[in-house]
Each structure stands twice: as structure tokens, then as C-alpha cells.
Amino acid sequence: MEQDSLEDPRLEKLWHKAKTSGKFSRAELDKLWREFQHHREKVREYDAMLGTLSAAEDAQENAIGPVDGGGVREEVLRGRHAELKDRLRGLSQGFDRLRRVSHQGYGAGAEFEEPRVIDLWDLAQSANLTEEELASLREELKHFEVKIEKHNHYQKQLEISHQKLKHVERFGDHEHVSRNKERYAMLEEKTKELGYKVKKHLQDLSSRISRARHNEL
């Protein structure tokens, strides 16, 4: 924990408050730190998208004479502005949640633990979904969280296997090295496979929830 900077004084202040409050167990602090890191990554993505959009607008403004496909470009830029606005709203909601949890601690009835799933569930609850659709999505998110936990487990096992393989390559005999290489290759393949499934499922859930939110707007 805390190997990286959160890159935002407000986040650093919240994290320090949570860490010294005595309201969190070690496991809960680990979980909260993952939430802070997830929020930091979302801020980075937003900043990168904002920079790309600003550069594209500058290029369009500085173009001499009419630009081919200008109408299409305008439409694309409008779409990117809408996405930026949506992401900014998500960042605001995410920060509010971090502030609330940092001050109050985790409630006994917390719905989810994985930051990406918490994020999706928060967005879904403000989308134009019926009670039945929300209940169905809740179940799907629970299954998705299990999938993420499984992927996290394999990532940890892969790291352990990697460390063991380095040790065996230095001190073990040929048979030990061969056996550990096989195990490492198997874990690496399984981790990649699960990572791909998690990524695809996350993209699917995100786009569906985003569509529901835009339908409401």
C-alpha cells in the first residue's frame, strides 16, 4: 500500500484522515486504497481525453481554409464533449463516495467491494432503469465481481510463481526448473484469459449502463 502518490491533495488528505481514524480494519484499508487508486486512474483518463480534445480543437481552429469532413469532425467533437461531461460527473460522484466512506467507514451492508463494480452500481442507480432491471443488473454485477476476484487471485498466484521460478532457476535442478516453468506458463495463460474476459465484460456493462443514463438525459 501507498507506493504511489494519489496526485491530488484532496485525495491525499482524505486518505490520511481515513488511515488515522481507527474506523477501518487492515483489510478495509486495503480495499479503500484500491478505491483511491481506481479514482486516480479515472482522473488520469479524463485528463488524457481532455488533452486530446483540446489538441483536436486547436488543430481545427488553426486550419487554413475549409476542412474536408468538417461537419463530421464537429459531430465527433460534440460526442467527445458529451463523454467528457459524463466522465466529469462520474468523477464528482466518485469523489463524494470516497469522502463519505473516509469519514463514516464501510457500512455493514455494503453492496460490493471491488472498486470497478462499486462504480458501475453507483452509475446504474442514477440511470433510467426499472426496479426489475436494477435487480437483474445487481445479480450480474455480483457474478462480475466474483470474476474479478478470480482474476486477482490468479494474478497473485502468477507473481508468487514468478518469484519461485527465479529462485529455482538460481538454485534448483533441471527437473525443478522445468516443472516450475510449466506451472508459470499455465498460470500466465489462465491469467491472460481471465483478464480478457473481465475486460470484455466490463466494456459491455459500461456501455449498457451508459446507454441507459443517456436515454434518461
C-alpha positions in Angstrom: 0.0 0.0 0.0 0.9 3.6 -0.6 3.7 3.0 -3.0 2.2 5.6 -5.4 1.1 9.2 -5.0 -2.6 9.9 -5.4 -1.6 13.0 -7.4 -4.3 15.1 -5.8 -4.0 16.9 -2.4 -7.7 16.4 -1.7 -7.3 12.6 -2.1 -4.1 12.6 -0.1 -5.9 14.5 2.7 -8.9 12.1 2.6 -6.6 9.0 2.7 -4.7 10.3 5.6 -7.9 11.0 7.5 -9.2 7.5 6.8 -5.9 5.9 7.7 -5.7 7.6 11.1 -9.4 7.5 12.0 -9.3 4.0 13.6 -12.6 3.2 11.7 -11.0 0.7 9.3 -9.5 -2.8 9.7 -6.3 -3.6 7.8 -8.4 -5.4 5.1 -10.8 -2.4 4.8 -7.9 0.0 4.4 -6.5 -2.2 1.6 -9.9 -2.1 0.0 -10.2 1.7 0.4 -6.7 2.2 -1.0 -7.8 0.2 -4.1 -10.8 2.6 -4.4 -8.5 5.6 -4.2 -6.2 4.2 -6.9 -9.1 3.4 -9.1 -10.3 7.0 -8.8 -6.8 8.3 -9.6 -6.8 6.2 -12.8 -10.1 7.7 -13.8 -8.8 11.2 -13.3 -5.7 10.3 -15.5 -8.0 9.0 -18.2 -10.2 12.2 -18.0 -7.1 14.4 -18.2 -5.7 12.5 -21.2 -9.1 12.7 -23.0 -9.3 16.4 -22.2 -5.8 17.0 -23.6 -6.6 15.1 -26.8 -9.8 17.0 -27.3 -8.1 20.4 -26.8 -5.4 19.5 -29.3 -8.1 18.4 -31.9 -10.0 21.7 -31.4 -6.8 23.7 -31.7 -5.9 21.9 -34.9 -9.4 22.6 -36.3 -9.3 26.3 -35.4 -5.8 26.8 -36.9 -6.7 25.0 -40.1 -6.4 27.4 -43.1 -9.4 27.2 -45.4 -12.3 24.7 -45.3 -11.6 21.3 -43.8 -12.7 18.1 -45.6 -15.4 16.4 -43.5 -15.7 19.4 -41.2 -19.3 18.5 -40.3 -18.3 15.0 -39.3 -15.5 16.3 -37.2 -17.8 18.8 -35.5 -20.2 15.9 -34.7 -17.2 13.8 -33.3 -16.1 16.7 -31.1 -19.6 17.2 -29.8 -19.7 13.5 -28.9 -16.4 13.7 -27.1 -17.6 16.8 -25.2 -20.6 14.8 -24.0 -18.4 11.9 -23.0 -16.1 14.3 -21.1 -19.1 15.8 -19.3 -20.3 12.3 -18.4 -16.9 11.3 -17.1 -16.6 14.5 -15.0 -19.9 13.8 -13.4 -18.7 10.3 -12.6 -15.5 11.7 -11.1 -17.6 14.0 -8.9 -19.8 11.1 -7.7 -16.7 9.0 -7.1 -15.0 11.7 -5.0 -18.2 12.2 -3.0 -18.3 8.5 -2.3 -14.6 8.4 -1.2 -15.3 11.4 1.1 -18.3 9.7 2.6 -16.6 6.4 3.2 -13.4 8.1 4.5 -15.5 9.9 7.1 -18.0 7.2 8.0 -16.2 3.9 7.3 -17.7 1.0 5.4 -21.3 0.1 6.3 -22.1 -3.5 7.3 -24.5 -3.6 4.4 -22.0 -2.6 1.6 -23.3 -3.9 -1.7 -20.0 -4.5 -3.4 -16.2 -4.4 -2.6 -14.5 -4.2 -6.0 -14.0 -0.5 -7.0 -14.9 -1.0 -10.6 -18.1 -2.8 -9.6 -19.0 -0.1 -7.0 -18.5 2.5 -9.7 -20.8 0.7 -12.1 -23.5 0.1 -9.5 -23.4 3.8 -8.5 -23.9 4.9 -12.1 -26.6 2.3 -12.6 -28.6 3.6 -9.7 -28.8 7.1 -11.3 -29.7 5.6 -14.7 -33.2 5.2 -16.3 -33.7 1.6 -15.1 -36.7 -0.1 -13.7 -36.6 -1.9 -10.3 -36.6 -5.2 -12.2 -33.7 -4.1 -14.5 -31.8 -2.9 -11.4 -32.3 -6.2 -9.6 -31.1 -8.1 -12.7 -28.1 -5.9 -13.0 -27.2 -6.3 -9.3 -27.1 -10.1 -9.8 -24.9 -9.7 -12.9 -22.6 -7.3 -11.0 -22.2 -9.9 -8.2 -21.1 -12.5 -10.8 -18.8 -10.0 -12.4 -17.2 -9.2 -9.0 -16.6 -12.9 -8.5 -14.9 -13.0 -11.9 -12.7 -10.1 -11.0 -11.8 -11.7 -7.6 -10.8 -14.9 -9.5 -8.6 -12.8 -11.9 -7.0 -11.1 -8.9 -6.3 -14.4 -7.3 -4.6 -15.7 -10.4 -2.5 -12.5 -10.7 -1.3 -13.1 -7.2 -0.5 -16.7 -7.9 1.3 -15.7 -11.1 3.5 -13.3 -9.1 4.3 -16.0 -6.5 5.1 -18.5 -9.3 7.4 -15.9 -10.9 9.3 -15.3 -7.7 9.6 -19.1 -7.1 10.8 -19.7 -10.7 13.5 -17.1 -10.3 14.6 -18.8 -7.1 14.6 -22.3 -8.7 16.5 -21.1 -11.8 19.3 -20.0 -9.5 19.4 -22.9 -7.1 17.3 -25.8 -8.4 18.0 -28.7 -10.6 16.7 -29.1 -14.2 13.6 -31.1 -13.2 12.5 -28.4 -10.7 13.1 -25.6 -13.2 11.1 -27.5 -15.9 8.2 -28.1 -13.5 8.1 -24.5 -12.3 8.3 -23.2 -15.9 5.3 -25.3 -16.8 3.3 -24.1 -13.8 4.2 -20.5 -14.6 3.2 -20.8 -18.3 -0.1 -22.4 -17.2 -0.8 -19.6 -14.7 0.2 -16.9 -17.2 -2.2 -18.3 -19.9 -5.1 -18.6 -17.4 -4.4 -15.1 -16.0 -4.4 -13.6 -19.6 -7.6 -15.5 -20.4 -9.4 -14.2 -17.3 -8.1 -10.7 -17.8 -9.6 -10.7 -21.3 -13.0 -11.9 -20.1 -13.0 -9.3 -17.3 -12.1 -6.5 -19.8 -14.8 -7.6 -22.3 -17.5 -7.9 -19.5 -16.5 -4.5 -18.1 -16.8 -2.9 -21.5 -20.2 -4.5 -22.1 -21.6 -3.4 -18.7 -20.2 0.1 -19.0 -21.7 0.7 -22.4 -25.1 -0.7 -21.4 -25.2 1.5 -18.2 -24.0 4.5 -20.2 -26.8 4.0 -22.8 -29.4 3.8 -20.0 -28.0 7.0 -18.5 -28.1 8.8 -21.8 -31.6 7.7 -22.6 -32.6 9.4 -19.4 -30.8 12.6 -20.3 
